[in-house]
Amino acid sequence: MVIDVRGLTKSYGAVHAVRGIDLSIAATGQIIGLLGPNGAGKTTFVEILEGLRTATAGTVSVLGLDPARASGALRARIGVQLQTTAFMQDLTVTETLKLYGSLYPGGSSVSRIVAALERVDLVDKAKAMVRGLSGGQRQRLALAMAMLHDPDLYILDEPTSGLDPVARRQIHDILLSLKQDGRTVLISSHYLDEIEALADRVIILAAGQIVADGTPLDLLARAAGASTLWLEISGTIDPSRLVPQATFEGRDGSLFRYRTVDPTAAIVGLADSLRASGARLDDLRLKRPSLEDVYLQLVGVA
């Protein structure tokens, strides 16, 4: 079992940051996305897993260890990246890795440092001063620091926060490579598109409780609301009768716009109408409810 949490609560006086969380992560080699608005309890929950905070009640097991009782042994097996890492600005990239790696058996070896630099594509910056790195390079350096001791579990807090699309994609590729190596990666993020693209499982917190837990497709199946369908048609047709399983809403330029709660049935009905009318379909675009739509419904924003 990678993570097993039962009845976890954390209170600060009258403020209840975490309210009775039950969670099990058994499979390795997957990316778990942790979502929730500010104040949902994500940071508190993650810091309890890391052994940085103690629970008020409940039990916590991470890689078979109690973070509150065996934090030293646990930290040797987890890799942690904070949202913002405080680097020593006047060290080189290699010096930074050597210093951090010295905290772990074998972590400062040349082979470990070179392997980490290669994995995060910072070999050409090995001798560069940290103060001269870009934001994306700093995030990749922070990931390299988390990799030095070859952990079984990675816990990453906003690993792509503030990065441009190219830098974000570089981080995504690194995370997917960790998954392919059989590592478990827990990511706390506010980028819903990132979680939808990367995560095998999504956990949503609100007010200190888990309000959703499943694959992205599982969560999308819970989405309320209709899909939007745009069609470009050649031929003489009545757009209001073209798709019986959808409601015609008007035109967007050359495209007819429809709303439907069953896009599969709508497309099948469209095919039947096209065959009957002799019209030709030149373009079809479909927008289903997104993970963002589900998220906003579950956290009470929409």
Contacts in CASP RR format, 6 or more apart in sequence:
PFRMAT RR
TARGET T0000
AUTHOR 0000-0000-0000
METHOD contacts of the structure
MODEL  1
MVIDVRGLTKSYGAVHAVRGIDLSIAATGQIIGLLGPNGAGKTTFVEILE
GLRTATAGTVSVLGLDPARASGALRARIGVQLQTTAFMQDLTVTETLKLY
GSLYPGGSSVSRIVAALERVDLVDKAKAMVRGLSGGQRQRLALAMAMLHD
PDLYILDEPTSGLDPVARRQIHDILLSLKQDGRTVLISSHYLDEIEALAD
RVIILAAGQIVADGTPLDLLARAAGASTLWLEISGTIDPSRLVPQATFEG
RDGSLFRYRTVDPTAAIVGLADSLRASGARLDDLRLKRPSLEDVYLQLVG
VA
1 24 0 8 1.000
1 25 0 8 1.000
1 26 0 8 1.000
1 61 0 8 1.000
1 64 0 8 1.000
2 25 0 8 1.000
2 26 0 8 1.000
2 27 0 8 1.000
2 28 0 8 1.000
2 62 0 8 1.000
2 63 0 8 1.000
2 152 0 8 1.000
2 153 0 8 1.000
2 184 0 8 1.000
3 23 0 8 1.000
3 24 0 8 1.000
3 25 0 8 1.000
3 49 0 8 1.000
3 61 0 8 1.000
3 62 0 8 1.000
3 63 0 8 1.000
3 153 0 8 1.000
3 186 0 8 1.000
4 23 0 8 1.000
4 24 0 8 1.000
4 25 0 8 1.000
4 59 0 8 1.000
4 60 0 8 1.000
4 61 0 8 1.000
4 64 0 8 1.000
5 21 0 8 1.000
5 22 0 8 1.000
5 23 0 8 1.000
5 24 0 8 1.000
5 49 0 8 1.000
5 58 0 8 1.000
5 59 0 8 1.000
5 60 0 8 1.000
5 61 0 8 1.000
6 22 0 8 1.000
6 58 0 8 1.000
6 59 0 8 1.000
7 20 0 8 1.000
7 21 0 8 1.000
7 22 0 8 1.000
7 57 0 8 1.000
7 58 0 8 1.000
7 59 0 8 1.000
8 18 0 8 1.000
8 20 0 8 1.000
8 21 0 8 1.000
8 22 0 8 1.000
8 23 0 8 1.000
8 45 0 8 1.000
8 48 0 8 1.000
8 55 0 8 1.000
8 57 0 8 1.000
8 58 0 8 1.000
8 59 0 8 1.000
8 60 0 8 1.000
9 16 0 8 1.000
9 18 0 8 1.000
9 19 0 8 1.000
9 20 0 8 1.000
9 21 0 8 1.000
9 55 0 8 1.000
9 56 0 8 1.000
9 57 0 8 1.000
9 58 0 8 1.000
10 16 0 8 1.000
10 17 0 8 1.000
10 18 0 8 1.000
10 44 0 8 1.000
10 45 0 8 1.000
10 48 0 8 1.000
10 53 0 8 1.000
10 55 0 8 1.000
10 56 0 8 1.000
11 17 0 8 1.000
11 56 0 8 1.000
16 208 0 8 1.000
17 39 0 8 1.000
17 41 0 8 1.000
17 44 0 8 1.000
17 208 0 8 1.000
18 41 0 8 1.000
18 44 0 8 1.000
18 45 0 8 1.000
18 48 0 8 1.000
18 55 0 8 1.000
18 208 0 8 1.000
19 207 0 8 1.000
19 208 0 8 1.000
19 209 0 8 1.000
20 57 0 8 1.000
20 58 0 8 1.000
20 208 0 8 1.000
20 209 0 8 1.000
21 45 0 8 1.000
21 208 0 8 1.000
21 209 0 8 1.000
21 210 0 8 1.000
22 210 0 8 1.000
23 203 0 8 1.000
23 210 0 8 1.000
23 213 0 8 1.000
25 32 0 8 1.000
25 184 0 8 1.000
25 186 0 8 1.000
25 201 0 8 1.000
27 184 0 8 1.000
28 152 0 8 1.000
28 182 0 8 1.000
28 183 0 8 1.000
28 184 0 8 1.000
29 179 0 8 1.000
29 180 0 8 1.000
29 181 0 8 1.000
29 182 0 8 1.000
29 183 0 8 1.000
29 184 0 8 1.000
29 185 0 8 1.000
30 179 0 8 1.000
30 184 0 8 1.000
30 185 0 8 1.000
30 200 0 8 1.000
30 201 0 8 1.000
31 175 0 8 1.000
31 176 0 8 1.000
31 179 0 8 1.000
31 184 0 8 1.000
31 185 0 8 1.000
31 187 0 8 1.000
31 198 0 8 1.000
31 199 0 8 1.000
31 200 0 8 1.000
31 201 0 8 1.000
32 184 0 8 1.000
32 185 0 8 1.000
32 186 0 8 1.000
32 187 0 8 1.000
32 199 0 8 1.000
32 200 0 8 1.000
32 201 0 8 1.000
32 202 0 8 1.000
32 203 0 8 1.000
33 186 0 8 1.000
33 187 0 8 1.000
33 188 0 8 1.000
33 189 0 8 1.000
33 195 0 8 1.000
33 198 0 8 1.000
33 199 0 8 1.000
33 201 0 8 1.000
33 202 0 8 1.000
33 203 0 8 1.000
34 42 0 8 1.000
34 45 0 8 1.000
34 46 0 8 1.000
34 186 0 8 1.000
34 187 0 8 1.000
34 188 0 8 1.000
34 189 0 8 1.000
34 203 0 8 1.000
34 205 0 8 1.000
35 42 0 8 1.000
35 188 0 8 1.000
35 189 0 8 1.000
35 190 0 8 1.000
35 192 0 8 1.000
35 195 0 8 1.000
35 202 0 8 1.000
35 203 0 8 1.000
35 204 0 8 1.000
35 205 0 8 1.000
35 295 0 8 1.000
36 42 0 8 1.000
36 190 0 8 1.000
36 204 0 8 1.000
36 205 0 8 1.000
36 206 0 8 1.000
36 295 0 8 1.000
36 299 0 8 1.000
37 206 0 8 1.000
37 299 0 8 1.000
37 301 0 8 1.000
39 208 0 8 1.000
40 205 0 8 1.000
40 206 0 8 1.000
40 207 0 8 1.000
40 208 0 8 1.000
40 299 0 8 1.000
41 205 0 8 1.000
41 208 0 8 1.000
42 188 0 8 1.000
42 205 0 8 1.000
43 157 0 8 1.000
43 188 0 8 1.000
44 53 0 8 1.000
45 205 0 8 1.000
45 208 0 8 1.000
46 155 0 8 1.000
46 157 0 8 1.000
46 186 0 8 1.000
46 188 0 8 1.000
47 53 0 8 1.000
48 54 0 8 1.000
48 55 0 8 1.000
48 60 0 8 1.000
48 67 0 8 1.000
49 60 0 8 1.000
49 62 0 8 1.000
49 67 0 8 1.000
49 155 0 8 1.000
49 186 0 8 1.000
50 67 0 8 1.000
50 74 0 8 1.000
50 75 0 8 1.000
50 78 0 8 1.000
50 80 0 8 1.000
50 155 0 8 1.000
51 67 0 8 1.000
51 68 0 8 1.000
51 71 0 8 1.000
51 74 0 8 1.000
51 75 0 8 1.000
54 68 0 8 1.000
55 68 0 8 1.000
59 66 0 8 1.000
60 66 0 8 1.000
60 67 0 8 1.000
60 68 0 8 1.000
62 74 0 8 1.000
62 78 0 8 1.000
62 153 0 8 1.000
63 74 0 8 1.000
63 77 0 8 1.000
63 78 0 8 1.000
63 152 0 8 1.000
63 153 0 8 1.000
65 73 0 8 1.000
65 74 0 8 1.000
65 77 0 8 1.000
67 74 0 8 1.000
76 104 0 8 1.000
76 105 0 8 1.000
76 149 0 8 1.000
76 151 0 8 1.000
77 151 0 8 1.000
77 152 0 8 1.000
77 153 0 8 1.000
78 151 0 8 1.000
78 152 0 8 1.000
78 153 0 8 1.000
78 154 0 8 1.000
78 155 0 8 1.000
79 146 0 8 1.000
79 147 0 8 1.000
79 149 0 8 1.000
79 151 0 8 1.000
79 153 0 8 1.000
79 154 0 8 1.000
79 155 0 8 1.000
80 146 0 8 1.000
80 154 0 8 1.000
80 155 0 8 1.000
80 156 0 8 1.000
81 139 0 8 1.000
81 142 0 8 1.000
81 143 0 8 1.000
81 145 0 8 1.000
81 146 0 8 1.000
81 154 0 8 1.000
81 155 0 8 1.000
81 156 0 8 1.000
81 157 0 8 1.000
81 159 0 8 1.000
82 142 0 8 1.000
82 157 0 8 1.000
83 157 0 8 1.000
83 158 0 8 1.000
83 161 0 8 1.000
85 138 0 8 1.000
85 141 0 8 1.000
85 142 0 8 1.000
85 145 0 8 1.000
87 96 0 8 1.000
87 130 0 8 1.000
87 138 0 8 1.000
87 141 0 8 1.000
88 96 0 8 1.000
88 99 0 8 1.000
88 130 0 8 1.000
89 129 0 8 1.000
89 130 0 8 1.000
89 131 0 8 1.000
90 129 0 8 1.000
90 130 0 8 1.000
90 131 0 8 1.000
91 99 0 8 1.000
91 129 0 8 1.000
91 130 0 8 1.000
92 126 0 8 1.000
92 127 0 8 1.000
92 128 0 8 1.000
92 129 0 8 1.000
92 130 0 8 1.000
93 117 0 8 1.000
93 122 0 8 1.000
93 125 0 8 1.000
93 126 0 8 1.000
93 127 0 8 1.000
93 128 0 8 1.000
93 130 0 8 1.000
93 133 0 8 1.000
93 141 0 8 1.000
94 113 0 8 1.000
94 117 0 8 1.000
94 126 0 8 1.000
94 127 0 8 1.000
96 130 0 8 1.000
96 141 0 8 1.000
96 145 0 8 1.000
97 108 0 8 1.000
97 113 0 8 1.000
97 116 0 8 1.000
97 117 0 8 1.000
97 141 0 8 1.000
97 144 0 8 1.000
97 145 0 8 1.000
97 148 0 8 1.000
98 108 0 8 1.000
98 113 0 8 1.000
99 108 0 8 1.000
100 145 0 8 1.000
100 148 0 8 1.000
101 107 0 8 1.000
101 108 0 8 1.000
101 112 0 8 1.000
101 113 0 8 1.000
101 145 0 8 1.000
101 148 0 8 1.000
101 149 0 8 1.000
102 108 0 8 1.000
104 148 0 8 1.000
104 149 0 8 1.000
105 149 0 8 1.000
106 112 0 8 1.000
106 149 0 8 1.000
107 113 0 8 1.000
107 148 0 8 1.000
107 149 0 8 1.000
108 148 0 8 1.000
112 148 0 8 1.000
112 149 0 8 1.000
112 150 0 8 1.000
113 148 0 8 1.000
114 123 0 8 1.000
115 147 0 8 1.000
116 144 0 8 1.000
116 145 0 8 1.000
116 147 0 8 1.000
116 148 0 8 1.000
117 123 0 8 1.000
117 125 0 8 1.000
117 126 0 8 1.000
117 144 0 8 1.000
119 144 0 8 1.000
119 147 0 8 1.000
119 174 0 8 1.000
119 177 0 8 1.000
120 140 0 8 1.000
120 141 0 8 1.000
120 143 0 8 1.000
120 144 0 8 1.000
120 147 0 8 1.000
120 174 0 8 1.000
121 140 0 8 1.000
121 170 0 8 1.000
122 137 0 8 1.000
122 140 0 8 1.000
122 141 0 8 1.000
122 144 0 8 1.000
125 133 0 8 1.000
125 137 0 8 1.000
130 138 0 8 1.000
130 141 0 8 1.000
133 141 0 8 1.000
134 167 0 8 1.000
135 162 0 8 1.000
135 163 0 8 1.000
135 167 0 8 1.000
136 163 0 8 1.000
136 164 0 8 1.000
136 167 0 8 1.000
136 170 0 8 1.000
136 171 0 8 1.000
139 159 0 8 1.000
139 160 0 8 1.000
139 163 0 8 1.000
139 167 0 8 1.000
139 171 0 8 1.000
140 170 0 8 1.000
140 171 0 8 1.000
140 174 0 8 1.000
142 159 0 8 1.000
143 156 0 8 1.000
143 159 0 8 1.000
143 171 0 8 1.000
143 174 0 8 1.000
146 154 0 8 1.000
146 156 0 8 1.000
151 183 0 8 1.000
152 183 0 8 1.000
152 184 0 8 1.000
153 183 0 8 1.000
153 184 0 8 1.000
153 185 0 8 1.000
153 186 0 8 1.000
154 178 0 8 1.000
154 183 0 8 1.000
154 184 0 8 1.000
154 185 0 8 1.000
154 186 0 8 1.000
155 186 0 8 1.000
156 175 0 8 1.000
156 185 0 8 1.000
156 186 0 8 1.000
156 187 0 8 1.000
156 188 0 8 1.000
157 188 0 8 1.000
158 188 0 8 1.000
158 189 0 8 1.000
158 190 0 8 1.000
159 171 0 8 1.000
159 175 0 8 1.000
159 187 0 8 1.000
159 189 0 8 1.000
160 167 0 8 1.000
160 168 0 8 1.000
160 171 0 8 1.000
160 172 0 8 1.000
160 189 0 8 1.000
160 191 0 8 1.000
160 194 0 8 1.000
161 190 0 8 1.000
163 171 0 8 1.000
168 191 0 8 1.000
168 194 0 8 1.000
172 194 0 8 1.000
172 197 0 8 1.000
172 198 0 8 1.000
175 185 0 8 1.000
175 187 0 8 1.000
175 198 0 8 1.000
176 198 0 8 1.000
178 185 0 8 1.000
179 185 0 8 1.000
179 200 0 8 1.000
187 194 0 8 1.000
187 195 0 8 1.000
187 198 0 8 1.000
187 199 0 8 1.000
189 195 0 8 1.000
192 290 0 8 1.000
192 291 0 8 1.000
192 292 0 8 1.000
192 295 0 8 1.000
193 290 0 8 1.000
193 291 0 8 1.000
193 292 0 8 1.000
195 202 0 8 1.000
195 216 0 8 1.000
195 291 0 8 1.000
196 202 0 8 1.000
196 216 0 8 1.000
196 290 0 8 1.000
196 291 0 8 1.000
199 216 0 8 1.000
200 215 0 8 1.000
201 213 0 8 1.000
201 214 0 8 1.000
201 215 0 8 1.000
202 212 0 8 1.000
202 213 0 8 1.000
202 214 0 8 1.000
202 215 0 8 1.000
202 216 0 8 1.000
202 219 0 8 1.000
202 291 0 8 1.000
203 210 0 8 1.000
203 212 0 8 1.000
203 213 0 8 1.000
203 214 0 8 1.000
204 210 0 8 1.000
204 211 0 8 1.000
204 212 0 8 1.000
204 213 0 8 1.000
204 219 0 8 1.000
204 295 0 8 1.000
204 298 0 8 1.000
204 299 0 8 1.000
205 211 0 8 1.000
206 298 0 8 1.000
206 299 0 8 1.000
206 300 0 8 1.000
211 298 0 8 1.000
211 299 0 8 1.000
212 219 0 8 1.000
212 222 0 8 1.000
212 294 0 8 1.000
212 298 0 8 1.000
216 291 0 8 1.000
219 291 0 8 1.000
219 294 0 8 1.000
220 288 0 8 1.000
220 289 0 8 1.000
220 290 0 8 1.000
220 291 0 8 1.000
220 294 0 8 1.000
222 294 0 8 1.000
222 297 0 8 1.000
223 288 0 8 1.000
223 289 0 8 1.000
223 290 0 8 1.000
223 293 0 8 1.000
223 294 0 8 1.000
223 297 0 8 1.000
224 289 0 8 1.000
224 293 0 8 1.000
224 297 0 8 1.000
225 261 0 8 1.000
225 289 0 8 1.000
225 293 0 8 1.000
226 259 0 8 1.000
226 260 0 8 1.000
226 261 0 8 1.000
227 259 0 8 1.000
227 260 0 8 1.000
227 261 0 8 1.000
227 263 0 8 1.000
227 286 0 8 1.000
227 287 0 8 1.000
227 288 0 8 1.000
227 289 0 8 1.000
228 257 0 8 1.000
228 258 0 8 1.000
228 259 0 8 1.000
228 286 0 8 1.000
228 287 0 8 1.000
229 243 0 8 1.000
229 246 0 8 1.000
229 257 0 8 1.000
229 258 0 8 1.000
229 259 0 8 1.000
229 260 0 8 1.000
229 263 0 8 1.000
229 266 0 8 1.000
229 267 0 8 1.000
229 284 0 8 1.000
229 285 0 8 1.000
229 286 0 8 1.000
230 252 0 8 1.000
230 255 0 8 1.000
230 256 0 8 1.000
230 257 0 8 1.000
230 258 0 8 1.000
230 283 0 8 1.000
230 284 0 8 1.000
230 285 0 8 1.000
230 286 0 8 1.000
231 242 0 8 1.000
231 243 0 8 1.000
231 255 0 8 1.000
231 256 0 8 1.000
231 258 0 8 1.000
231 270 0 8 1.000
231 281 0 8 1.000
231 283 0 8 1.000
231 284 0 8 1.000
232 254 0 8 1.000
232 255 0 8 1.000
232 256 0 8 1.000
232 281 0 8 1.000
232 282 0 8 1.000
232 283 0 8 1.000
232 284 0 8 1.000
233 239 0 8 1.000
233 242 0 8 1.000
233 256 0 8 1.000
233 274 0 8 1.000
233 279 0 8 1.000
233 280 0 8 1.000
233 281 0 8 1.000
233 282 0 8 1.000
234 279 0 8 1.000
234 280 0 8 1.000
234 282 0 8 1.000
235 277 0 8 1.000
235 278 0 8 1.000
235 279 0 8 1.000
235 280 0 8 1.000
236 277 0 8 1.000
236 279 0 8 1.000
237 273 0 8 1.000
237 277 0 8 1.000
237 279 0 8 1.000
239 248 0 8 1.000
239 250 0 8 1.000
239 251 0 8 1.000
239 256 0 8 1.000
240 248 0 8 1.000
241 273 0 8 1.000
242 248 0 8 1.000
242 256 0 8 1.000
242 270 0 8 1.000
242 273 0 8 1.000
242 277 0 8 1.000
242 279 0 8 1.000
243 258 0 8 1.000
243 260 0 8 1.000
243 266 0 8 1.000
243 269 0 8 1.000
243 270 0 8 1.000
243 273 0 8 1.000
244 269 0 8 1.000
244 273 0 8 1.000
245 260 0 8 1.000
245 262 0 8 1.000
245 265 0 8 1.000
245 266 0 8 1.000
245 268 0 8 1.000
245 269 0 8 1.000
246 258 0 8 1.000
246 259 0 8 1.000
246 260 0 8 1.000
246 266 0 8 1.000
247 258 0 8 1.000
247 259 0 8 1.000
247 260 0 8 1.000
248 256 0 8 1.000
248 257 0 8 1.000
248 258 0 8 1.000
249 257 0 8 1.000
249 258 0 8 1.000
249 259 0 8 1.000
250 256 0 8 1.000
250 257 0 8 1.000
251 257 0 8 1.000
255 283 0 8 1.000
255 285 0 8 1.000
258 266 0 8 1.000
260 266 0 8 1.000
263 286 0 8 1.000
263 288 0 8 1.000
267 284 0 8 1.000
267 286 0 8 1.000
270 281 0 8 1.000
273 279 0 8 1.000
274 280 0 8 1.000
274 281 0 8 1.000
293 302 0 8 1.000
296 302 0 8 1.000
END
